């Protein structure tokens, strides 16, 4: 790949470092290849810089985020310090996910408790309870149950039961690459999705309360 070709990822500078914005049509392989070439040709310029990965237009799987993180660090000691999933959801990265910021808290307010991060698929019979947000780096299979006082964020397919805002917080949300659960709960409301297949969403799906009912929308 040449840097003169159409770029699969934009590299934008800001006061804190750089922002990586993958093209919606770009393959993960082309993104990695381009960044490796860019860092190789401008190693001193990018060396030991911080980068934000902006996935609002083009989502990546958890393993792809981790792979890109490792490759950038190995190539030029570049660190991905934040991943943006939508206008109101991002997470900070520093070896692990430390904080999850949701729109319900406002820009200046931080969560009192760190999120619980589960780094594997939740299989049938597993029950996870979090006093704040809960982040699942994998699927939630049928028969698994995720309960959180804050948001539930699933980097995979949600097919089990998810309960966000378990303490009564109606502004809590459930995020997943694909929402196909047995049951959704937000605060005191319950929803059972219709049976049958549906097209795989291109980006995150979000379950939230709208007009007194739980609705699933694309982020």
URFEN-V937526 format. One record per helix or strand of 3 or more residues. SS is the DSSP state (H for helix, E for strand). FROM is the first residue (numbers start at 1). LEN is the number of residues. If there is no record, write none. Layout:
BEGIN
SS/FROM/LEN + SS/FROM/LEN
END
This chain:
BEGIN
E/9/6 + E/17/6 + H/28/14 + H/43/4 + E/50/5 + H/62/15 + E/79/8 + E/89/5 + E/97/6 + H/103/3 + E/116/3 + E/127/4 + E/134/3 + E/145/4 + E/152/7 + E/161/4 + E/174/6 + E/183/4 + E/189/3 + E/205/6 + E/213/6
END
